């Protein structure tokens, strides 16, 4: 139903993007074995900016808009997410909880536009929220309340970035992300220096093996360059209502990859929480189309 309007090749491209974005949580976990989280995030955005800034034109938006996006996505979304995933929440659950950005984005957009909340949106939010409560209550070794709180803050930062990007208008999303990285790097580096310390930063870089550097490279090339440019290309050719629901597959790939590659358990409470969150997201995205 969600891809009825997409030609097969475009659907497969969208599926490739959500597969990359979903499995990326396992890649993050691998990178965190050697690198301190904030340093890892700093390196991620450094590789996005360089050398791409020499090949991709800066979009025609204000420096203030780029700075706001870079700060919210870099220091906010990924800084907090990486810290949370360093022992506070499993990759599978992180991929699920961070999708609550959908509700934060709607809330912020409504606050700005003055729109009223629709009944189906309240139902959707209650379903997703009950799933998050279940994760916080049963987390055990998979998620601490601190980890869930950090990922929720990361989701709120992501939604703030979405609002800022929307205000930028129609731009080349890859160029936008590349140039916004200029403003992600300094706060992440300074936070790493302050919270993780220079000795840990040096030890992390020295201890990093080929797999760690592959994880950093994948963050920049797969997750950002391929992901954002392909998703932006699809959104330019199809209605957002046709493309966006495919993002529901991200936690499915995230939890599946985490179970297969890292041996993350899938007990009944975790599958129940996933069902609640995904149903909430599905109701929110698909109800207007179904109706």
N, C-alpha and C positions, 0 to 999 in steps of 0.2 A: 504493500500500500504506500509506504513512504517513498519508494523509488519508481512508482508507476510512470512518472513523467520523465524519468531519466533514461536516456539511451544506455544500453548495456555497458559500453566502454566508459561512459561517464559514471555509471553506478560502480563499476569495478575500481575506478580511480578514487571515488569517495570512500569505498570500502578499504582501499590501500591506505588512505590517510588515517581513517579511524583505527585501523590495525596498528599503524606506526604510533599514533598517539596513545593507544591503549597499552601496547607492549612496552612503551617508553618507560613506564613505571618500574618495570623489571630492570631496564637499562640504568635508570637512576640508582636503584638499589646496588647494582654492581659497582658503579662509580663511587658510591659512598663507602665501600670497603676500605679504600685507601685515602680518599680526599675528604677533608672537613667540608661540611655541607655548604657553607657560605663561599668558601674558596671554589668549590665545584661550580656553583652558580655563577661566580665571577668569570671563570674560565669559559663556561658555556656561552655567555653573552659576548666575551672577547672574540671568540671564534665566529660568532654571528656577524660582528662588526667588521672584523679584519679577516680576509681581504675584501669582503663583499661591498664595503663602502666605496671601494675604487671602481666597482663595476655597476652598482645600482644607484640611480639618481635619487637625490633626496626629494621626497614628495613635497608638493606645494602646500604645506601646512605650517603653522607657526612653530617656532622652537619651543614655546611654552606647552603646546599640545603634545609634541614629541617627548618633552621632559616629563610631563604628567604620565604619559603612557609607559615610558621607560621605567619610571619610579614604581608605578603600581604593578606592572607585570614582572619587572626584574626583582627589585627588593621585596615587593609585596608577595605576589603569587609564588614565584619560584624560590625566593629566599626562604620564606616560611615553609613551603612544601618540602624542600630539601632538608631543613632542620627537623621537621616532623618525621620524615622518613628515616632519619638516623636513629632508629631504635624506638620510636614512639608510635608508629603505625605501619602496618604491612603494606606492600605495594598494591595488592588487590583492593584493600579497603580504601587506601588513599585515592585510587582511580575512581572509586564510587563516590566518596564524600565530597571530592572537589567539584563534582558535577552540580552541586547545590548552587554554583555560580549562576545558574539559570534563574533561580528565584531571587537572588540578590540583584541581578540585572533588571528583572521585571520590577522589583520594588523601587530601585533607584530611578528607572525610566518613568514610573508612575508618579513618583515624588516630583520629578522635573516637569512632567506634562500635566499633572493634576488629574490624571485618569483615575477612575474608581476600580477597585479590585473586583473581578468577576467571581461568581460562586464556584465555577470549575477550578479557578486558580487557588481558592482557599482549600478545596478538596485535595488538589494536587500537592500543595504545600504541607498539609497535615499528613498525607501519606509518606512523603519524603522525610519529613521531620520525625515521624515515628520510627522510620528505618534508621535514622542517625542516632536516636535515643537508644535503640536496640544495640547498635554498635558500641556506644559509650558504656552501656550497662554490661554487655557480655564480652567486651574487648579482650580481657585477659592479656595473653602474650601478643595478640594481633593488633590491639589498639588501646592506648591509655587515654583517659579523658583529656590530658594535655595534648596528645597527638591529634585527637579529633578536633579540639579547639583551634590548634594551629592550622589544620587543613581547612577548617571553616573560615578562618581569617584569610587564608590564601585564596579561597573561593570568592570572598568579598572583594579582595584586591583585584582579582581577575575580572569581576563584574564591573568594578570601577574603571578598569582598563577598557572594557567593552564600551562603556558610555563615552569615554574620552575618544576612542577610535570612531565611534558613530558621529561624534561632533566634528571629526576631521573630514567627513564627507566621503565621496568616492575616490579612493586613492589606491595605488599599487601596494597591496598589503605586504608583499615581501620587502619592498623599499622602505615602507613605514616601520616594519619590525627591525630591519637592519639599522636604520638611523636612530630609532628610539633606544637601541642598545647602548648608544653613546652615553645615555643617562642612567642606564641600569648598572654599568660597570663601577663607577666611583663609589656609590653608596654600598654596594655589595662588598667591594674590596675593603672599604673602611670598617664595615661591620665585621668582616672576617678578621681583620687586624685587631680590632677591639675585643671581640668575643672569643675568637679562636686562638689568637696570638701568633706572632711571627714564627716561633719555633715549630708549632703544629702545621703552619702553612708550608714551611720549608720541608718538614718531614713528610707531609702529604705528597708533595711534588716528587721528592726523592724516592718515596716508596711506591709511587704509581707505576703499575706495569702496563703492558701493551693493551690489556683488556680495559683498564681504567681510561687510558687515552682514547680508546675506541668508543667508550661510553660518552666521553666529553664530545668527541667528534660527531657522534650520532645525535647528540642533543642539538648541535648547530645545524648539521646537514639534513638529517632525516626529519627530526621533529619540527625544526623551524623553517629551513629553506624549502624543503619539499612540501611539508605539511601546510604551511601558510600560503605558499604560492599556488598549490593545487586547489586548496579549499577556496581561496579567493577567486581563482579561475572558474570554479564551479558556480560560485555565488554570482559571478558576473553573467552567467549564461542561463541560470535557472532561478525560480523564485526561492527565497530563503526558506519558505514553508515546505519546500520539496527536499532541500538539501539538509537543513538543520536537524530534522529528526534522526538522521543516520548517526548523529553524535551519541545517541542512546547506546550504540554498540561499543563505545569506548570502555566503559567499566566491564563489559562482557569480555573483551580482549584483555583488559587489565587483570581481572580476576582469573581468567583462564590461563594466561601466560604465567602468572604468579604461582598458580597451582602446579602447572606442568614443569616449569623451569626451576622454581625455587622450593617446590614441595609445600606451598602454603595450603593449610587444611581448609576444607569447605564444609564445616559443620552446618547443621540445620539452621541455627540462629543467624549465621552469616548469609546463607542463601535466602532466608526470610527477610533479612535487612535489605539485601540487594533487590529482592522482588518489590519491597515497599518503595524504595528510592526510585527504582526504574519505572514502576507503575506511576508514581507521582510525576516524574519527568515526562512520561508518555502522555498522561492525561493533560498536562499543561501544554505540550506541543501539538498533540493530535486532536484534542477535543474540538477546537474551532473548525477543523477540516471535516471531522466526523459529523458534527452538527450541521 
